[in-house]
Amino acid sequence: MVAILVPGGRLLVVEYNIEHSNSAVPYPVPYPRWQTLARGAGFAHTEALARRPSRFLREIYSAASWSGR
């Protein structure tokens, strides 16, 4: 994933911060899991940008990941 970004580029993620899937979000990626996935994809840094309550599924978060290259 890092290889397709321009140097210094960041990947932004907006996702429900839930552990269990449902029909609306079949493959949720809670923030701790995103940190692990991002590191495995070659991103050296991941930062949570914001968290907001969700009317439907507890919470939504946004995060940025970048390589530092």
N, C-alpha and C positions, 0 to 999 in steps of 0.2 A: 504494500500500500504506500509506504513512504517513497518508493521509487517513482511513482507516477505524479507526485506533487512537485511543484517548482521548488527550488532551494529556498528554505525559510517558510514554505507553505504550511498551512495548518488545516487539519481536518476538524470540522465542527459536527457535533453529534447532538441531536435533541431526541430524547427517549423517555419512556415511562420508567420510573424507578421502582419496578416491581419484580418479584422473584418468580411468580407463578404465571403461566400463560393462561389465556382465555381466548374466546373467539375473536375478540377485537385486536388483541396483541398476542399472536401465536408464538412469537420468539422474543420475549422481553430481554433487554440487556441492562440490568441495574448498574449503577455507577461502579461499584467495586469490580464487577465482571468486565465492564468496559476498560478499566485501568489495566487489567490482566491481558485482555485481548489486544489493546493498543501496544502494550510493551512487547507482546509476542509478534506483532506486525512490524516492529522496528521503530516505534515512536519512543523517544527518550523521555518525553514530558507529556503529562496529561493533567489538565486543570479543570475543575468544576467551575463553571461560569455563573450559573444561577440555578435555583430550585424554586418551583412554584407548586402550590397545591393543585391537584386535579379534581375536578368534580366527579370524575368517573373512576379513576384508578390511583388513588392516593397522591402521587407526586410525579411531576415531570422535571427532568434536569437537562441542562445543556453543558457541554464540555468541549474543550479544544485539546487536540493532541498534535504534537510537532516533534521533529527529529532533532533539531538543534544543529543540523549540518549546514 
